[in-house]
Amino acid sequence: MAEDQMSINSAFYGYPVPKKGPETAYVTKPGSNPIIRGITLSVAGWAAASFNFIASFLWTNAGFSQLRTVRELDEFEARYDPTVIPIAKEAGTDFNLKKLNDLVEERVEPTLSNRHHSIADYHFAYKAGKLTPTAVAKALLTLITGTPAHKVAFLTIKETRVLAAAEASTQRWKAGQALSVLDGVPVAIKDELDLDGYEKSLGSSQDFTRSGGGTSWCVRKWEEAGAIIMGKLNMHELGLDTTNNNPTKGTPLNPYNPHYYTGGSSGGSAYAVSVGLLPVTLGADGGGSIRIPSSFCGIYGLKPSHGRVSMAPTAGLAYSCGVNGPLASNMTDLEIAYRIIASPDPNDPTSSLFPPPIPSSVSHHPNRKILGIYNPWFDSADAPVLNLCHAALSHYRTSGYTVIPISLPHLPLGQLAHAITILAEISAGAISLGGLTPANKILLSVARQTPSGDFLRAQKLRQLLMRHLAHLFRTHPGLLIVTPTTPLAGWPIAHGAADLARGCSDANASLRNMEYVWLANFTGCPALSVPVGLAEPNTTTTGENPAPEESSGGDARVPIGLMAMAEWGGEDALFEWGRVAEEWAWRESDARGGGMKRPGSWVDVVDAVQTEGRRG
C-alpha cells in the first residue's frame, strides 16, 4: 500500500488516498419542493428574502440537514478543494500555438453535408483566400443583430471592436502571418468571464464589472491566438439553474425545438454553437452548466479538471465547484479550444502547476479502455434517454472498450452535499438580492441559512467520494465512468411565454436534471458530454408558444447526450472516447437510419458571407 501511494505521489499533487467507500443502495426520494411560477413566485421571492423563518423552513424542507445522519463521515477529514494535479512526465516540455496546426491537418476530414462549419473550414478558407475574417465578422454581425432569436443569445456586442479584430486578422492572413489555426475564427464567451472594455452582469440587472478592468486568462489566450471575440453570451442569472430561463435578459430557445430550453447556465454559449453562428464558445460549469446545455443542444461540452483552466483575474462564482471550458460542434474544435485556454497561467498558483496541454496521439492509458457503469444510477434516466445511451454503449463494446459494473456510495447525499456547497459559495459572493429574479431570491435566501456544521459535513462527504474514486481509478487504470449527461429528454417550457416572462422555480426538476453532472464538479474530475441521437419531444406542454415564428425545420426531436468522467488530468482519454461517439453519431448515422443532424434552424454563415459578397 505504501509503495502504491508513493507511485501516486510521484504522478500527482493532491491525489486522494484510495479507499473503497461503503456499499450503499441507490435510492432517490421524490422531492418535496413546490413548483412556483407567476405572481406566486414573485410573492415567494419577496417573502423568502424578507423573512428568515421562511427561508429556514425551505432549507429544512429541501432536506439539507440529512448529512447529519451519515455517521461514517466522522471518520473523514473535510476536503475543501478538489484540485488534483498530474505531474508532467517530461520536465521543461513547452507548448506553442503552431502545434495545433498539426491537430487540424491530421484529424480534419471534409465537412459532411449534415455538419456544422468548423475551425478547419474557416482556417482553410482563409488560407485559400476564399473568405476573410472581416467578411465573416460583418456577416455575423448582420445575422446576430438582425435576428431576434440570435440576438437574445448575446448580452453585449461591441461592433467597432469586433471589426477591428477581424481586420487585423485579415491583414495577418494577407501577410502570411496567421497566429494559429484559431486566427480569424469567430468565437464568444459567457458573461461570467471578464473581457476588458465589456460590462459584466452575470445575466442579471446588477453590475459585476471588475473595477480595475482586465481580461480573464482563458479569454486572453483565445485573443492571443487571433480569435475574433464576437461578444458576451447570455446565461442563467448568476448561473443558478440549468434551464437558462432569464426573464431579465431574455431566454435563448433550443435550436432543435423552440418549445424547449437550451439548458444552462451556459445557454447562450450552447445556442450560438448549435444554431451554427460560431464553431466554439466558452462556458462555465459549476453543476453541469457546460454539459447540460451541450446535451440539450446536440453539441460537445468539456468540463476540465478542477483548477486546470485559469480565469484570473476573475473571481469564480463557486471556487471549489466551478471551472471554465469550451463548447463546440465537433471534437477536433473542442480539443483545439481546450488546449489553447488550458495553457498554464504563470501567475495563478494552481494553473501554473499543471503540465502544458500538449496534443498526444496516444491514449491516457494505452490499451486500457474501460467504461464503468453504476447500473442503478445509469438506469434511473427516462426511457428515451436510456434507449439512445444503451445503443451508444453497444457501439463502444464493438470499438475496443470493455464495459464493467462499478459501485458508487452515497450518491443522493453527495448531490445534496454539492448543492449545499455551490449554493453557499455563490451566496457568499452575491452583493445584494435587490433586482434579482424571484427564483434566485429564494435560492440565495435559502443558501444563507446553511449552518457551518452542515457545510463542513458536505466537505467530509467530498473527501469520502474522492477517495472512493481514487480506489476505482487505481483498481481499473484507464477507467471512464459513463452515464447519460442528464436523465431528461430535454426540458420543455411548460407554460410557454408566461414562464419566460416571469420565470419558474422547480427545484425538484433542477435536481433531477443534475443527477449525473454534479459528481465531476464536486470531486474535480474532468467530464465530457457528447450527443448520441435525437428523441421525440414531450407534447404535454401548455401555454402560448414562446416563439411562434420559429421553426424546427419539420423535425422537432430533441438531442440526447452521453457523458464520461475521467481520472483527474484525464482529458486526453475523454477526447479519444468522444471521437468514437462522434464517428458513430454523425458519420454512421445514415447507415443506421438515426443519429445526429443539424437543427432545422441552423444558419449557414459561410453562405451568408458569400451572398453578402455577391451583393457587394
Sequence and secondary structure as in RCSB ss.txt:
>XXXX:A:sequence
MAEDQMSINSAFYGYPVPKKGPETAYVTKPGSNPIIRGITLSVAGWAAASFNFIASFLWTNAGFSQLRTVRELDE
FEARYDPTVIPIAKEAGTDFNLKKLNDLVEERVEPTLSNRHHSIADYHFAYKAGKLTPTAVAKALLTLITGTPAH
KVAFLTIKETRVLAAAEASTQRWKAGQALSVLDGVPVAIKDELDLDGYEKSLGSSQDFTRSGGGTSWCVRKWEEA
GAIIMGKLNMHELGLDTTNNNPTKGTPLNPYNPHYYTGGSSGGSAYAVSVGLLPVTLGADGGGSIRIPSSFCGIY
GLKPSHGRVSMAPTAGLAYSCGVNGPLASNMTDLEIAYRIIASPDPNDPTSSLFPPPIPSSVSHHPNRKILGIYN
PWFDSADAPVLNLCHAALSHYRTSGYTVIPISLPHLPLGQLAHAITILAEISAGAISLGGLTPANKILLSVARQT
PSGDFLRAQKLRQLLMRHLAHLFRTHPGLLIVTPTTPLAGWPIAHGAADLARGCSDANASLRNMEYVWLANFTGC
PALSVPVGLAEPNTTTTGENPAPEESSGGDARVPIGLMAMAEWGGEDALFEWGRVAEEWAWRESDARGGGMKRPG
SWVDVVDAVQTEGRRG
>XXXX:A:secstr
 HHHHHHHHHHEES                    EEEHHHHHHHHHHHHH HHHHHHHHHHTTGGGGGG GGGGG
S        EE  SSTT    TTHHHHHHHHH     TTS   HHHHHHHHHHTS  HHHHHHHHHHHHHH HHH
HTTEEE  HHHHHHHHHHHHHHHHTT   STTTT EEEEETTS  TTS   TTSSS    TT    HHHHHHHHT
T EEEEEE  SGGG  SS   TTT   B SS TTBB  SSSHHHHHHHHTTS SEEEEEESSSTTHHHHHHHT E
EEE  TTSS  TTS  SSTTT EEEEEESSHHHHHHHHHHHTS  TTSTTGGGS      SS SSTT  EEEE H
HHHTTS HHHHHHHHHHHHHHHTTT EEEE   SSHHHHHHHHHHHHHHHHHHH   STTS HHHHHHHHHHTT 
 HHHHHHHHHHHHHHHHHHHHHHHHSTTEEEEEES SSS  B TTTHHHHHH EEEHHHHHHHTTTTHHHHHH  
 EEEEEEEEE       SS S TT   TT   EEEEEEEE STT HHHHHHHHHHHHIIIIITHHHHT S    T
T   HHHHHHHHHHH 
